[in-house]
């Protein structure tokens, strides 16, 4: 039971770090589009290590959570990915609207 609680804490911390990485990137490029499949130039400080650490924590927390709750961890991972996608697409749409659709 204690390992499950610790595992969910680690998964939550990983999700937050992953989203912090995205927010660092969005804030560093307020007037430019963010490429979907590559890193923007210049790369914001701390965005790479927060993204990597967040992903590692989320994936490795599955060891502590156990197989009976693994489905919920996959749901959390999906929610984080969808949230990040909505943030990035929203940012890119706003930048395009401000630049006249260019």
C-alpha positions as CSV (number, residue, x, y, z in Angstrom):
1,X,0.0,0.0,0.0
2,X,2.8,2.5,0.9
3,X,4.6,1.7,-2.3
4,X,1.5,2.5,-4.3
5,X,1.1,5.9,-2.6
6,X,4.7,6.7,-3.2
7,X,4.4,5.5,-6.9
8,X,1.4,7.8,-7.4
9,X,3.4,10.7,-5.9
10,X,6.2,10.0,-8.2
11,X,3.8,9.8,-11.2
12,X,2.3,13.2,-10.2
13,X,5.7,14.8,-9.8
14,X,6.6,13.5,-13.3
15,X,3.5,14.8,-14.8
16,X,4.0,18.2,-13.3
17,X,7.7,18.3,-14.5
18,X,6.6,17.4,-18.0
19,X,4.0,20.2,-18.1
20,X,6.5,22.7,-16.5
21,X,8.8,21.9,-19.4
22,X,6.1,22.7,-21.9
23,X,5.2,26.0,-20.1
24,X,8.9,27.0,-20.0
25,X,9.0,26.5,-23.8
26,X,5.8,28.5,-24.4
27,X,6.9,31.3,-22.2
28,X,10.3,31.5,-23.9
29,X,8.6,31.9,-27.3
30,X,5.6,34.1,-26.8
31,X,5.6,35.5,-30.4
32,X,6.8,32.4,-32.3
33,X,5.3,29.1,-33.3
34,X,6.6,26.0,-31.5
35,X,7.4,23.1,-33.8
36,X,5.5,20.0,-33.0
37,X,8.2,17.4,-33.8
38,X,11.4,19.2,-32.9
39,X,12.8,21.6,-30.3
40,X,12.4,25.3,-30.9
41,X,15.5,27.4,-31.2
42,X,16.7,28.7,-28.8
43,X,15.9,26.0,-26.4
44,X,14.8,27.5,-23.1
45,X,16.9,26.8,-20.0
46,X,15.9,23.8,-18.0
47,X,13.2,22.6,-20.4
48,X,15.1,19.5,-21.6
49,X,16.0,18.1,-18.2
50,X,12.5,18.8,-16.8
51,X,10.9,17.0,-19.8
52,X,13.3,14.0,-19.5
53,X,13.0,13.7,-15.8
54,X,9.2,14.0,-15.9
55,X,9.0,11.3,-18.5
56,X,11.4,9.0,-16.6
57,X,9.5,9.5,-13.3
58,X,6.1,8.8,-14.9
59,X,7.3,5.6,-16.6
60,X,9.3,4.3,-13.7
61,X,6.5,4.9,-11.2
62,X,4.7,2.0,-12.9
63,X,7.1,-0.3,-11.0
64,X,5.8,1.0,-7.6
65,X,2.2,1.3,-8.6
66,X,1.7,-2.3,-9.7
67,X,-0.2,-4.0,-12.4
68,X,-3.6,-3.7,-10.9
69,X,-3.5,0.1,-11.2
70,X,-1.4,0.4,-14.3
71,X,-4.4,1.3,-16.4
72,X,-4.9,4.4,-14.4
73,X,-1.2,5.4,-14.9
74,X,-1.7,5.0,-18.6
75,X,-4.8,7.3,-18.3
76,X,-2.7,9.9,-16.5
77,X,0.0,9.7,-19.2
78,X,-2.7,10.2,-21.8
79,X,-4.1,13.2,-20.0
80,X,-0.7,14.8,-19.7
81,X,0.0,14.2,-23.4
82,X,-3.4,15.6,-24.5
83,X,-3.0,18.6,-22.1
84,X,0.4,19.4,-23.6
85,X,-1.0,19.0,-27.1
86,X,-3.8,21.4,-26.4
87,X,-1.4,23.9,-24.8
88,X,0.9,23.8,-27.8
89,X,-1.8,23.9,-30.5
90,X,-3.5,26.8,-28.7
91,X,-0.2,28.7,-28.5
92,X,0.5,28.1,-32.2
93,X,-3.1,29.2,-33.1
94,X,-2.8,32.4,-31.1
95,X,0.6,33.2,-32.7
96,X,-0.9,32.6,-36.2
97,X,-3.9,34.8,-35.4
98,X,-1.6,37.6,-34.1
99,X,0.6,37.4,-37.2
100,X,-2.3,37.5,-39.6
101,X,-2.4,33.8,-40.4
102,X,1.2,33.6,-41.6
